[in-house]
Amino acid sequence: MKQILTFFDYVYYRVCTFYNNSGEKRSSITGLFIISLFYFFNLISVAGFAIIIFKIDLPAINKSAFLIVNICIVILNGIRYNKLKYDVLNERWGNEDEITNEKKGFAVAL
């Protein structure tokens, strides 16, 4: 689980760095929403695979259920990244050499 969180922390760091470099003042909020969307899409993908594999017959899910789940994910990520500041992540990954930075950036883009 720790490795998955480290991956998402790195993606959050790279998104914030990208938006910081482009001059956006609220890059941490943008990073928070992008990471939350990644979590949401992963959750939907895993649920979709489970539905297909186990042949679960579900009633129609309305849009408000998706919205509530996404809001919960944003709140939980907001709590996490409020405690784990960008500066801490920058200390951890800010000194990467250019080749490593490009390789990891390519992995993040995928």
C-alpha positions in Angstrom: 0.0 0.0 0.0 2.9 2.4 0.8 4.3 2.0 -2.7 0.9 2.9 -4.2 0.7 6.0 -2.1 4.3 6.9 -3.0 3.4 6.7 -6.6 0.4 9.0 -6.2 2.5 11.3 -4.0 5.0 11.5 -6.9 2.3 12.2 -9.4 0.9 14.9 -7.1 4.4 16.4 -6.9 4.9 16.4 -10.6 1.5 18.0 -11.3 2.2 20.7 -8.7 5.7 21.3 -10.2 4.2 21.6 -13.7 1.6 24.1 -12.6 4.2 26.0 -10.5 6.4 26.3 -13.5 3.6 27.6 -15.6 2.9 30.3 -13.1 -0.3 29.1 -11.5 -0.7 30.3 -8.0 -2.9 27.4 -6.8 -1.0 24.5 -8.1 -1.6 22.4 -4.9 -5.4 22.6 -5.5 -5.0 21.6 -9.1 -2.8 18.7 -8.1 -5.4 17.7 -5.5 -8.2 17.6 -8.0 -6.1 15.7 -10.6 -5.0 13.1 -8.1 -8.5 12.7 -6.8 -9.7 12.1 -10.4 -6.9 9.4 -10.8 -8.2 7.7 -7.6 -11.7 7.9 -8.8 -10.9 6.5 -12.2 -9.0 3.6 -10.6 -11.8 2.9 -8.3 -14.3 2.8 -11.2 -12.0 0.6 -13.2 -11.5 -1.9 -10.4 -15.3 -2.0 -9.7 -16.0 -2.5 -13.4 -13.6 -5.4 -13.6 -15.2 -6.9 -10.5 -18.6 -6.5 -12.0 -17.5 -8.2 -15.2 -15.5 -11.0 -13.6 -18.1 -11.9 -10.9 -21.1 -11.2 -13.2 -22.8 -8.9 -10.7 -26.1 -7.5 -11.8 -26.3 -4.0 -10.4 -29.2 -1.6 -10.6 -28.5 1.7 -12.3 -26.2 3.9 -10.3 -27.2 7.6 -10.4 -24.9 10.5 -10.9 -25.2 11.7 -7.3 -23.6 8.5 -6.1 -20.6 9.2 -8.3 -20.5 12.8 -7.1 -20.6 11.7 -3.4 -17.8 9.2 -3.9 -15.7 11.8 -5.7 -16.3 14.4 -3.1 -15.2 11.9 -0.4 -12.0 11.1 -2.3 -11.2 14.9 -2.7 -11.8 15.4 1.1 -9.5 12.5 2.0 -6.8 13.6 -0.4 -7.2 17.1 0.9 -6.5 15.9 4.4 -3.5 13.8 3.2 -1.9 16.6 1.1 -2.6 19.2 3.8 -0.3 17.2 6.1 2.1 16.2 3.4 3.1 19.6 2.0 4.6 20.2 -1.5 7.9 21.4 0.2 8.4 17.9 1.8 7.8 16.2 -1.6 10.2 18.7 -3.2 12.9 17.8 -0.7 12.4 14.1 -1.5 12.3 14.4 -5.3 13.5 17.8 -6.2 17.1 16.7 -6.6 16.5 14.2 -9.4 18.9 14.2 -12.2 17.5 15.0 -15.7 17.5 11.5 -17.1 15.6 10.1 -14.0 13.3 13.0 -14.1 12.5 12.4 -17.8 11.9 8.7 -17.3 9.6 9.2 -14.3 7.8 12.0 -16.1 7.1 9.6 -19.0 5.8 7.1 -16.5 3.5 9.7 -14.9 2.2 10.8 -18.3 1.3 7.2 -19.2 
